[in-house]
């Protein structure tokens, strides 16, 4: 089946779906599934905007609310994970996943689902060590600290995912797994993003938690976003048992949704033709959720996951055949995800702005139904009880462009704390300074094919992955680093990797769609990083 993958969406759903439509008109067929790697921004109203961790002047309603209200419907099934710029109060309603709009499904804090037999997993948020071992204690209205910590990955989600034993086909994360850059064209990456050099040399760029999951899950594909650059790598895993065939993971990170940026990729993924043509729950994942229900923590206290160290009665929460059979019976052998989307908050009305809309900690009926059916606890119900008893949410202070007060860091099982970039990123573009809102980045096409609409611009749709890399003994990147590239300076493919259907991805033409006349001079784009996220702490400033 044809699967489209998008990088940071930033609420630009209209543009992404327009790009898909253009790709379908020029490509071999319709797209079956869209995967979004975070910063989705499912903003329903003005209250949701105040829950995004960006200064107020950079909060824009964008177009999601039209899909939430029913004015529009997603033309293709869309799955997404959360990033570090989200309407956190909205996503918090669905900790185990659910529909944020018809045909648009959120995977939750962590989740695994199936579509046409393809097993898709993901984890939301970004890594930050001093929040990693805390529980999910945040709830709206957020203050200047919790509006950021709410999207930091927690050890409980990683622990649940590490209980998986069955193979994963596709995995999504917002930030990159740490060290993945050593398995691709590192030289070209540093040429494009020179300010990554220090983190790459120190091996601190990316998420150690995601790296741990990559090593454990060994998915066929891993897609990420966050760092606003397209980067491909191919990681060959080392199997513990000599008799087993070594598995490989094809990694691809994509840019954000802007004109002339590589934010979208379409791939052919092998699927089961006999599998249902609908979104399904994954029985192994449901069984793990049920088994780990007692591990739910809604406090700010640091804690460690159970392990085989003599201190815990149980440390293995993997799903047994007997447990999975029991869960299947509870669901009446029906794993289809119900289409039970419901509106839980007022939708934005451009003619009647409500800047003082109250923030409410809501219980979503989808989560209530899911928890009742599976026999697990709704984290938000537990949070509300704890808040009433112990006032765990702290001050009811709504987010403003006040600098985060994340000063002291508690020790973590990881030695470093780089949820994103600690260096200045001069190649970011202001969210409200796009070249032209009517321009969209389009799929690959023949150079001689005119655009369908005069305003359509294009982005390369290169589909080549890097050659297999072996992690070097030294992490130091010198100026004369001779790592080979699958694409040389002229854009010619140098290495080949096949897509799911056996097609040589390196043969896809690397061409840009354009109108009959290219403008002689492009509009200059204002650079930023200090300006847009001056109020955001050092590790959360990648959009």
Buried (B, 14 or more C-beta within 10 A) or exposed (E): BBBBBBBBBBBBBBBBBBBBBBBBEBBEEBBBBBBBBBBBBBBBBBBBBBBBBBBEEBBBBBBBBBBBBEEBEBBBBBBBBBBBBBBBBBBBBBBBBBBBBBBBBBBBBBBBBBBBBBBBBBBBBBBBBBBBBBBBBBBBBBBBBBBBBBBBBBBBBBBBBBBBEEEBBBBBBBBBBBBBBBBBBBBBBBEEBEBBBBBBBEBBBBBBBBBBBBBBBBBBBBBBBBBBBBBBBBBBBEEEEEEEEEBBBBBBBBBBBBBBBBBBBBBBBBBEEEEEEEBBBBBBBBBBBBBBBEBBBBEBEBEEBBEEEEEEEEEEBBBEEEBBEEBBEEBEEEBEBBEEBEEBBBEBEEEEEEEEBEBEBBBBBBBEBBBEBBEBBBBBBBBBEBBEEEEBBBEEBBBEBEEBEBEEEEEBEBEEBBBBBBBEBEBBBBBEBBBEEBBBBBBBBEEEEEBBEEBBBBBBBBBBBBBBBEEEEEBEBEEEBEBEBBBEEEEEBBBEBEBBEEBEBBEBBBBBBBBEEEEEEEEEBEBBBEEBBEBBBBBBBBB
